[in-house]
């Protein structure tokens, strides 16, 4: 199911990011850097397949948002030290990356908006504006 989305994300971002599934992850997806045995950091997106709907548009948005964190270089070893304002800026930038991706590949924005409203009613207004307009 995710192969087409991942191929599009590679084409859109020119980033090769490892994808790993973890059904115990408490959120749908997470972007991290993983350090290999040589001390080299490699980008990784962890997905919980049980929390990501089967709908292609919603899955594409979730994955594009995570790719956006890597593309915008938000994922750093010291990112835990970010202020709440800096974290919010990172989320907005990842949403803007996802919006561009969703528009380019013509995924269904209304389906994504419905998912946002159902799962994050408090934060969905700004995210909807970004998705529809490409900016907050």
C-alpha atoms as an extended CHARMM CRD file, in Angstrom:
* protein
*
       136  EXT
         1         1  UNK       CA              0.0000000000        0.0000000000        0.0000000000  PROA      1               0.0000000000
         2         2  UNK       CA              2.7830000000        2.4400000000        0.8670000000  PROA      2               0.0000000000
         3         3  UNK       CA              5.1110000000        1.6880000000       -2.0230000000  PROA      3               0.0000000000
         4         4  UNK       CA              3.5310000000        4.2120000000       -4.4050000000  PROA      4               0.0000000000
         5         5  UNK       CA              3.5230000000        6.9240000000       -1.7310000000  PROA      5               0.0000000000
         6         6  UNK       CA              7.1650000000        6.2390000000       -0.8440000000  PROA      6               0.0000000000
         7         7  UNK       CA              8.2020000000        6.3720000000       -4.5010000000  PROA      7               0.0000000000
         8         8  UNK       CA              6.4180000000        9.7080000000       -4.8700000000  PROA      8               0.0000000000
         9         9  UNK       CA              8.0320000000       11.0310000000       -1.6830000000  PROA      9               0.0000000000
        10        10  UNK       CA             11.4600000000       10.0820000000       -2.9990000000  PROA      10              0.0000000000
        11        11  UNK       CA             10.7020000000       11.7930000000       -6.3150000000  PROA      11              0.0000000000
        12        12  UNK       CA              9.3790000000       14.8960000000       -4.5210000000  PROA      12              0.0000000000
        13        13  UNK       CA             12.1440000000       15.2330000000       -1.9220000000  PROA      13              0.0000000000
        14        14  UNK       CA             15.0950000000       13.3260000000       -3.3930000000  PROA      14              0.0000000000
        15        15  UNK       CA             15.5370000000       11.8070000000        0.0750000000  PROA      15              0.0000000000
        16        16  UNK       CA             15.9670000000        8.1140000000        0.6770000000  PROA      16              0.0000000000
        17        17  UNK       CA             14.5810000000        7.4650000000        4.1440000000  PROA      17              0.0000000000
        18        18  UNK       CA             14.2690000000        4.0830000000        5.7870000000  PROA      18              0.0000000000
        19        19  UNK       CA             10.7170000000        3.2070000000        6.8170000000  PROA      19              0.0000000000
        20        20  UNK       CA             10.1230000000        0.8430000000        9.6970000000  PROA      20              0.0000000000
        21        21  UNK       CA              6.8360000000       -0.3990000000       11.1540000000  PROA      21              0.0000000000
        22        22  UNK       CA              6.2670000000       -0.5930000000       14.8910000000  PROA      22              0.0000000000
        23        23  UNK       CA              2.7350000000       -1.5640000000       15.9670000000  PROA      23              0.0000000000
        24        24  UNK       CA              3.5550000000       -0.5610000000       19.5570000000  PROA      24              0.0000000000
        25        25  UNK       CA              4.2940000000        3.0750000000       18.6620000000  PROA      25              0.0000000000
        26        26  UNK       CA              1.6800000000        5.1740000000       20.5390000000  PROA      26              0.0000000000
        27        27  UNK       CA              1.3130000000        7.6550000000       17.6460000000  PROA      27              0.0000000000
        28        28  UNK       CA              0.8070000000        7.0900000000       13.8950000000  PROA      28              0.0000000000
        29        29  UNK       CA              4.3300000000        8.0930000000       12.8940000000  PROA      29              0.0000000000
        30        30  UNK       CA              7.6300000000        9.4430000000       14.1540000000  PROA      30              0.0000000000
        31        31  UNK       CA             10.7660000000       10.8270000000       12.5100000000  PROA      31              0.0000000000
        32        32  UNK       CA             14.1300000000       10.1600000000       14.1130000000  PROA      32              0.0000000000
        33        33  UNK       CA             17.7990000000        9.7980000000       13.3610000000  PROA      33              0.0000000000
        34        34  UNK       CA             19.1860000000        6.3740000000       14.0740000000  PROA      34              0.0000000000
        35        35  UNK       CA             22.8740000000        5.9700000000       14.7630000000  PROA      35              0.0000000000
        36        36  UNK       CA             24.5370000000        2.9820000000       13.1430000000  PROA      36              0.0000000000
        37        37  UNK       CA             27.5140000000        1.0760000000       14.5410000000  PROA      37              0.0000000000
        38        38  UNK       CA             29.9140000000        3.5400000000       12.8740000000  PROA      38              0.0000000000
        39        39  UNK       CA             28.3210000000        6.5370000000       14.5920000000  PROA      39              0.0000000000
        40        40  UNK       CA             26.6490000000        7.7390000000       11.3970000000  PROA      40              0.0000000000
        41        41  UNK       CA             23.1440000000        9.1750000000       11.7550000000  PROA      41              0.0000000000
        42        42  UNK       CA             20.6120000000        7.9440000000        9.2040000000  PROA      42              0.0000000000
        43        43  UNK       CA             17.0570000000        9.2090000000        8.7230000000  PROA      43              0.0000000000
        44        44  UNK       CA             14.2620000000        6.9080000000        9.8030000000  PROA      44              0.0000000000
        45        45  UNK       CA             10.4750000000        7.1620000000        9.8120000000  PROA      45              0.0000000000
        46        46  UNK       CA              8.6690000000        4.7710000000       12.1170000000  PROA      46              0.0000000000
        47        47  UNK       CA              5.0350000000        4.0280000000       11.2880000000  PROA      47              0.0000000000
        48        48  UNK       CA              2.3730000000        2.3150000000       13.3470000000  PROA      48              0.0000000000
        49        49  UNK       CA              0.2940000000        0.5380000000       10.6780000000  PROA      49              0.0000000000
        50        50  UNK       CA             -2.5340000000        0.0560000000       13.1820000000  PROA      50              0.0000000000
        51        51  UNK       CA             -2.9470000000        3.8350000000       13.6380000000  PROA      51              0.0000000000
        52        52  UNK       CA             -2.6550000000        4.8830000000       10.0020000000  PROA      52              0.0000000000
        53        53  UNK       CA             -5.9140000000        4.5300000000        8.0840000000  PROA      53              0.0000000000
        54        54  UNK       CA             -5.9160000000        2.4560000000        4.9090000000  PROA      54              0.0000000000
        55        55  UNK       CA             -7.0070000000        5.5370000000        2.9410000000  PROA      55              0.0000000000
        56        56  UNK       CA             -4.1890000000        6.4900000000        0.5350000000  PROA      56              0.0000000000
        57        57  UNK       CA             -4.6860000000       10.2470000000        0.9830000000  PROA      57              0.0000000000
        58        58  UNK       CA             -4.4580000000       10.1200000000        4.7680000000  PROA      58              0.0000000000
        59        59  UNK       CA             -1.4640000000        7.7770000000        4.6950000000  PROA      59              0.0000000000
        60        60  UNK       CA              0.2280000000       10.0540000000        2.1450000000  PROA      60              0.0000000000
        61        61  UNK       CA             -0.2970000000       13.1020000000        4.3510000000  PROA      61              0.0000000000
        62        62  UNK       CA              1.0450000000       11.4080000000        7.4760000000  PROA      62              0.0000000000
        63        63  UNK       CA              4.1000000000       10.1030000000        5.6560000000  PROA      63              0.0000000000
        64        64  UNK       CA              4.7310000000       13.4040000000        3.8360000000  PROA      64              0.0000000000
        65        65  UNK       CA              4.5730000000       15.2570000000        7.1540000000  PROA      65              0.0000000000
        66        66  UNK       CA              7.2680000000       12.9640000000        8.5650000000  PROA      66              0.0000000000
        67        67  UNK       CA              9.3760000000       13.2970000000        5.4180000000  PROA      67              0.0000000000
        68        68  UNK       CA              8.9770000000       17.0530000000        5.8250000000  PROA      68              0.0000000000
        69        69  UNK       CA             10.7020000000       16.8920000000        9.1930000000  PROA      69              0.0000000000
        70        70  UNK       CA             13.7150000000       15.2500000000        7.5460000000  PROA      70              0.0000000000
        71        71  UNK       CA             13.6240000000       17.4950000000        4.4680000000  PROA      71              0.0000000000
        72        72  UNK       CA             13.5310000000       20.6330000000        6.6220000000  PROA      72              0.0000000000
        73        73  UNK       CA             16.3010000000       19.1730000000        8.7990000000  PROA      73              0.0000000000
        74        74  UNK       CA             14.2030000000       19.2950000000       11.9600000000  PROA      74              0.0000000000
        75        75  UNK       CA             15.3880000000       15.8680000000       12.9880000000  PROA      75              0.0000000000
        76        76  UNK       CA             18.6380000000       16.4380000000       14.7920000000  PROA      76              0.0000000000
        77        77  UNK       CA             20.2750000000       14.8270000000       17.7400000000  PROA      77              0.0000000000
        78        78  UNK       CA             19.6800000000       17.9600000000       19.8470000000  PROA      78              0.0000000000
        79        79  UNK       CA             16.0380000000       18.5350000000       18.8210000000  PROA      79              0.0000000000
        80        80  UNK       CA             14.8790000000       17.5580000000       22.3100000000  PROA      80              0.0000000000
        81        81  UNK       CA             16.1280000000       20.9810000000       23.4500000000  PROA      81              0.0000000000
        82        82  UNK       CA             13.7160000000       22.9420000000       21.2410000000  PROA      82              0.0000000000
        83        83  UNK       CA             11.3830000000       25.4600000000       22.8630000000  PROA      83              0.0000000000
        84        84  UNK       CA              7.6130000000       25.0190000000       22.4170000000  PROA      84              0.0000000000
        85        85  UNK       CA              7.6550000000       27.8540000000       19.8620000000  PROA      85              0.0000000000
        86        86  UNK       CA             10.4460000000       26.1750000000       17.8910000000  PROA      86              0.0000000000
        87        87  UNK       CA              8.5840000000       22.8560000000       17.9820000000  PROA      87              0.0000000000
        88        88  UNK       CA              5.4500000000       24.5650000000       16.6510000000  PROA      88              0.0000000000
        89        89  UNK       CA              7.4680000000       26.1460000000       13.8220000000  PROA      89              0.0000000000
        90        90  UNK       CA              8.8120000000       22.6980000000       12.9220000000  PROA      90              0.0000000000
        91        91  UNK       CA              5.2880000000       21.2550000000       12.8330000000  PROA      91              0.0000000000
        92        92  UNK       CA              4.0710000000       24.0870000000       10.5840000000  PROA      92              0.0000000000
        93        93  UNK       CA              7.0110000000       23.6150000000        8.2190000000  PROA      93              0.0000000000
        94        94  UNK       CA              6.4170000000       19.8510000000        8.0420000000  PROA      94              0.0000000000
        95        95  UNK       CA              2.7320000000       20.5220000000        7.3130000000  PROA      95              0.0000000000
        96        96  UNK       CA              3.7040000000       22.9530000000        4.5520000000  PROA      96              0.0000000000
        97        97  UNK       CA              5.9760000000       20.3150000000        2.9940000000  PROA      97              0.0000000000
        98        98  UNK       CA              3.1200000000       17.7960000000        3.2030000000  PROA      98              0.0000000000
        99        99  UNK       CA              0.7030000000       20.3020000000        1.6410000000  PROA      99              0.0000000000
       100       100  UNK       CA              2.9580000000       20.7600000000       -1.3830000000  PROA      100             0.0000000000
       101       101  UNK       CA              3.2860000000       17.0080000000       -1.7610000000  PROA      101             0.0000000000
       102       102  UNK       CA             -0.4740000000       16.4160000000       -1.4110000000  PROA      102             0.0000000000
       103       103  UNK       CA             -1.1840000000       19.1020000000       -4.0270000000  PROA      103             0.0000000000
       104       104  UNK       CA              1.4040000000       17.8580000000       -6.5090000000  PROA      104             0.0000000000
       105       105  UNK       CA              0.1970000000       14.2590000000       -6.4030000000  PROA      105             0.0000000000
       106       106  UNK       CA             -3.4890000000       15.2350000000       -6.1900000000  PROA      106             0.0000000000
       107       107  UNK       CA             -4.4540000000       13.3930000000       -3.0300000000  PROA      107             0.0000000000
       108       108  UNK       CA             -7.9210000000       14.0810000000       -1.6040000000  PROA      108             0.0000000000
       109       109  UNK       CA             -7.6020000000       17.0640000000        0.7290000000  PROA      109             0.0000000000
       110       110  UNK       CA            -11.1680000000       16.7440000000        2.0400000000  PROA      110             0.0000000000
       111       111  UNK       CA            -10.4940000000       13.2020000000        3.2570000000  PROA      111             0.0000000000
       112       112  UNK       CA             -7.3540000000       14.4180000000        5.0350000000  PROA      112             0.0000000000
       113       113  UNK       CA             -9.2340000000       17.3380000000        6.6010000000  PROA      113             0.0000000000
       114       114  UNK       CA            -11.9390000000       14.9670000000        7.8560000000  PROA      114             0.0000000000
       115       115  UNK       CA             -9.2520000000       12.8260000000        9.4970000000  PROA      115             0.0000000000
       116       116  UNK       CA             -7.6680000000       15.8910000000       11.1140000000  PROA      116             0.0000000000
       117       117  UNK       CA            -10.9760000000       17.0990000000       12.4960000000  PROA      117             0.0000000000
       118       118  UNK       CA            -11.7700000000       13.7010000000       13.9640000000  PROA      118             0.0000000000
       119       119  UNK       CA             -8.3500000000       13.1300000000       15.5430000000  PROA      119             0.0000000000
       120       120  UNK       CA             -7.1430000000       16.6080000000       16.5070000000  PROA      120             0.0000000000
       121       121  UNK       CA            -10.0920000000       18.9910000000       16.7500000000  PROA      121             0.0000000000
       122       122  UNK       CA             -8.1320000000       21.5850000000       18.7460000000  PROA      122             0.0000000000
       123       123  UNK       CA             -5.2130000000       21.8420000000       16.3380000000  PROA      123             0.0000000000
       124       124  UNK       CA             -6.9230000000       21.1310000000       13.0520000000  PROA      124             0.0000000000
       125       125  UNK       CA             -7.8010000000       24.7180000000       12.0050000000  PROA      125             0.0000000000
       126       126  UNK       CA             -4.2560000000       25.8380000000       11.2900000000  PROA      126             0.0000000000
       127       127  UNK       CA             -3.3870000000       22.4760000000        9.7550000000  PROA      127             0.0000000000
       128       128  UNK       CA             -6.4240000000       22.7080000000        7.4440000000  PROA      128             0.0000000000
       129       129  UNK       CA             -5.3940000000       26.2130000000        6.3230000000  PROA      129             0.0000000000
       130       130  UNK       CA             -1.9030000000       24.9540000000        5.5380000000  PROA      130             0.0000000000
       131       131  UNK       CA             -3.2530000000       21.9630000000        3.6240000000  PROA      131             0.0000000000
       132       132  UNK       CA             -5.6700000000       24.0570000000        1.5570000000  PROA      132             0.0000000000
       133       133  UNK       CA             -3.5940000000       27.2330000000        1.1150000000  PROA      133             0.0000000000
       134       134  UNK       CA             -0.0470000000       25.9500000000        1.4770000000  PROA      134             0.0000000000
       135       135  UNK       CA              0.5900000000       28.4950000000        4.2600000000  PROA      135             0.0000000000
       136       136  UNK       CA             -0.6690000000       29.1600000000        7.8000000000  PROA      136             0.0000000000
